[in-house]
């Protein structure tokens, strides 16, 4: 894990300074996992670590779903390595064609593992989990690369959040 964090720093995905986060919190650390797509070896390391963690946890699930946009790349590769199907949840339903909110096949009652790059407040996770739950899908486990929460959010109490590392 230490090597992954060093690689993320060396490639500029982890930076130190004075940053305003999406939550409007000021932080001395900024982590940009979207930039990691330019480093396939790091992406591969993250996917392998997720796969190992999922085996260790013995997660029971039918499908994977990445939270847009940060979780989609990792979910796609994790789907390939695990052989589990993937879903994509749109930020909003298409206004044309089939007007889908969720891309991919699924059945009511299936269990989904959500994948996200980083969690700060959990708002994105709650937003997309709610969309899946409205379609009668179940979510118990959420995989994140980094948990940077400063406070425990009660809105996330229904989920088990598994991070590769924390900001602390």
Secondary structure in CASP SS format (residue, H / E / C, confidence):
PFRMAT SS
TARGET T0000
AUTHOR 0000-0000-0000
METHOD secondary structure of the structure
MODEL  1
X C 1.00
X H 1.00
X H 1.00
X H 1.00
X H 1.00
X H 1.00
X H 1.00
X H 1.00
X H 1.00
X H 1.00
X C 1.00
X C 1.00
X C 1.00
X E 1.00
X E 1.00
X E 1.00
X E 1.00
X E 1.00
X E 1.00
X E 1.00
X C 1.00
X C 1.00
X C 1.00
X C 1.00
X C 1.00
X E 1.00
X E 1.00
X E 1.00
X E 1.00
X E 1.00
X E 1.00
X C 1.00
X H 1.00
X H 1.00
X H 1.00
X H 1.00
X H 1.00
X H 1.00
X C 1.00
X H 1.00
X H 1.00
X H 1.00
X H 1.00
X H 1.00
X H 1.00
X H 1.00
X H 1.00
X H 1.00
X H 1.00
X H 1.00
X H 1.00
X H 1.00
X H 1.00
X H 1.00
X H 1.00
X H 1.00
X H 1.00
X C 1.00
X C 1.00
X C 1.00
X C 1.00
X C 1.00
X E 1.00
X E 1.00
X E 1.00
X E 1.00
X C 1.00
X C 1.00
X C 1.00
X C 1.00
X C 1.00
X H 1.00
X H 1.00
X H 1.00
X H 1.00
X H 1.00
X H 1.00
X H 1.00
X H 1.00
X H 1.00
X H 1.00
X H 1.00
X C 1.00
X C 1.00
X E 1.00
X E 1.00
X E 1.00
X E 1.00
X E 1.00
X C 1.00
X C 1.00
X C 1.00
X C 1.00
X C 1.00
X C 1.00
X C 1.00
X C 1.00
X C 1.00
X C 1.00
X C 1.00
X C 1.00
X E 1.00
X E 1.00
X C 1.00
X C 1.00
X C 1.00
X C 1.00
X C 1.00
X C 1.00
X C 1.00
X E 1.00
X E 1.00
X E 1.00
X E 1.00
X E 1.00
X E 1.00
X E 1.00
X E 1.00
X E 1.00
X C 1.00
X C 1.00
X C 1.00
X H 1.00
X H 1.00
X H 1.00
X H 1.00
X H 1.00
X H 1.00
X H 1.00
X H 1.00
X H 1.00
X H 1.00
X H 1.00
X H 1.00
X C 1.00
X C 1.00
X C 1.00
X E 1.00
X E 1.00
X E 1.00
X E 1.00
X E 1.00
X E 1.00
X E 1.00
X E 1.00
X E 1.00
X E 1.00
X C 1.00
X C 1.00
X C 1.00
X C 1.00
X C 1.00
X C 1.00
X H 1.00
X H 1.00
X H 1.00
X C 1.00
X C 1.00
X C 1.00
X E 1.00
X E 1.00
X E 1.00
X E 1.00
X E 1.00
X E 1.00
X E 1.00
X C 1.00
X C 1.00
END
